């Protein structure tokens, strides 16, 4: 995952105009040096080397600025994403608690309705069992 992000970053940087300019400058300088290798004296070579080194340093600083801009944008985006995730998490938890309260409340009212309906039902009439009357004995 990190490798793909780095490749994506390198690809975006390579598409930058400053990076393309630096690469083109290196190619031009390389061609110039290759063509003049035989005809340069030590002093000319040293002078050309210093010029090339100066251009490289300038290009490096430009490239570093570009990279720093991209990195700061990435950090800002990551920070924004984390803030949004925290906000969404808080909203989700609030919604969850709200729904739980609603469910408890609705289940509590349905439970009380059930018990109320059970209480209000008339009891089934009991079967009347006849008792045999006890015979009284007559004693005199």
C-alpha positions as CSV (number, residue, x, y, z in Angstrom):
1,X,0.0,0.0,0.0
2,X,2.8,2.4,0.9
3,X,4.7,1.4,-2.2
4,X,1.8,2.3,-4.4
5,X,1.5,5.7,-2.7
6,X,5.1,6.4,-3.2
7,X,4.9,5.4,-6.8
8,X,1.9,7.6,-7.2
9,X,3.9,10.5,-5.6
10,X,6.9,9.9,-7.9
11,X,4.6,9.8,-10.9
12,X,2.9,13.1,-9.9
13,X,6.3,14.7,-9.3
14,X,7.6,13.5,-12.6
15,X,4.6,15.1,-14.3
16,X,5.6,18.4,-12.7
17,X,6.9,21.1,-15.1
18,X,9.8,21.9,-12.8
19,X,10.9,18.2,-12.7
20,X,10.7,18.0,-16.5
21,X,12.8,21.1,-16.8
22,X,15.4,19.7,-14.5
23,X,15.6,16.4,-16.5
24,X,15.8,18.4,-19.7
25,X,18.6,20.5,-18.3
26,X,20.6,17.4,-17.2
27,X,20.2,16.0,-20.7
28,X,21.4,19.2,-22.4
29,X,24.3,19.5,-20.0
30,X,25.3,15.8,-20.5
31,X,25.2,16.3,-24.3
32,X,27.3,19.5,-24.0
33,X,29.9,17.8,-21.8
34,X,30.1,14.8,-24.1
35,X,30.6,17.0,-27.2
36,X,33.3,19.2,-25.5
37,X,35.2,16.5,-23.6
38,X,38.1,16.5,-26.1
39,X,38.4,20.2,-26.7
40,X,38.3,21.4,-23.1
41,X,41.3,22.4,-21.1
42,X,41.5,22.0,-17.4
43,X,40.5,25.6,-16.7
44,X,37.6,25.4,-19.1
45,X,36.5,22.1,-17.6
46,X,36.6,23.5,-14.1
47,X,34.7,26.5,-15.2
48,X,32.0,24.4,-16.9
49,X,31.9,22.0,-13.9
50,X,31.2,25.0,-11.6
51,X,28.4,26.2,-13.9
52,X,26.9,22.8,-14.0
53,X,27.2,22.4,-10.3
54,X,25.4,25.7,-9.8
55,X,22.6,24.7,-12.1
56,X,22.3,21.4,-10.3
57,X,22.1,23.1,-7.0
58,X,19.4,25.5,-8.3
59,X,17.5,22.7,-9.8
60,X,17.8,20.7,-6.6
61,X,16.4,23.5,-4.5
62,X,13.5,24.0,-6.9
63,X,12.8,20.3,-6.8
64,X,13.0,20.3,-2.9
65,X,10.5,23.2,-2.8
66,X,8.2,21.2,-5.1
67,X,8.5,18.1,-2.9
68,X,7.9,20.1,0.3
69,X,4.7,21.6,-1.2
70,X,3.4,18.1,-2.2
71,X,4.3,16.7,1.3
72,X,2.6,19.6,3.1
73,X,-0.5,19.1,0.9
74,X,-0.5,15.4,1.8
75,X,-0.1,16.1,5.5
76,X,-2.9,18.6,5.4
77,X,-5.1,16.1,3.6
78,X,-4.3,13.4,6.1
79,X,-5.1,15.8,8.9
80,X,-8.4,16.8,7.3
81,X,-9.3,13.1,6.8
82,X,-8.5,12.3,10.5
83,X,-10.7,15.2,11.6
84,X,-13.5,14.2,9.4
85,X,-13.3,10.6,10.6
86,X,-13.4,11.7,14.2
87,X,-16.4,13.9,13.4
88,X,-18.2,11.1,11.6
89,X,-17.4,8.7,14.5
90,X,-19.0,11.1,17.0
91,X,-22.0,11.6,14.8
92,X,-22.4,7.8,14.3
93,X,-22.1,7.2,18.1
94,X,-24.7,9.9,18.8
95,X,-27.0,8.4,16.2
96,X,-26.5,4.9,17.6
97,X,-27.4,6.1,21.1
98,X,-30.4,8.0,19.8
99,X,-31.6,4.9,18.0
100,X,-31.0,2.7,21.1
101,X,-33.1,5.1,23.2
102,X,-35.9,5.0,20.6
103,X,-35.8,1.2,20.5
104,X,-35.8,1.0,24.3
105,X,-38.6,3.4,24.5
106,X,-40.7,1.7,21.8
107,X,-40.0,-1.8,23.2
108,X,-40.9,-0.5,26.7
109,X,-44.3,0.8,25.4
110,X,-45.0,-2.3,23.5
111,X,-44.2,-4.4,26.5
112,X,-46.5,-2.3,28.7
113,X,-49.2,-2.6,26.1
114,X,-48.8,-6.4,26.1
115,X,-49.0,-6.6,29.9
116,X,-51.9,-4.2,29.9
117,X,-53.7,-6.3,27.4
118,X,-52.9,-9.4,29.4
119,X,-54.3,-7.8,32.5
120,X,-57.4,-6.5,30.9
121,X,-58.4,-9.9,29.5
122,X,-61.2,-11.4,31.4
123,X,-60.4,-14.5,33.3
124,X,-61.9,-17.6,31.8
125,X,-64.9,-18.7,33.9
126,X,-64.0,-21.5,36.3
127,X,-65.8,-24.7,35.9
128,X,-68.2,-25.0,38.7
129,X,-67.9,-28.2,40.6
130,X,-70.8,-29.4,42.4
131,X,-70.3,-30.5,45.9
132,X,-72.4,-33.1,47.2
133,X,-74.3,-32.0,50.1
134,X,-73.3,-33.8,53.2
135,X,-76.1,-35.8,54.6
136,X,-77.2,-34.9,58.0
137,X,-77.9,-37.7,60.2
138,X,-80.7,-37.4,62.4
139,X,-80.0,-38.3,65.9
140,X,-82.4,-38.1,68.6
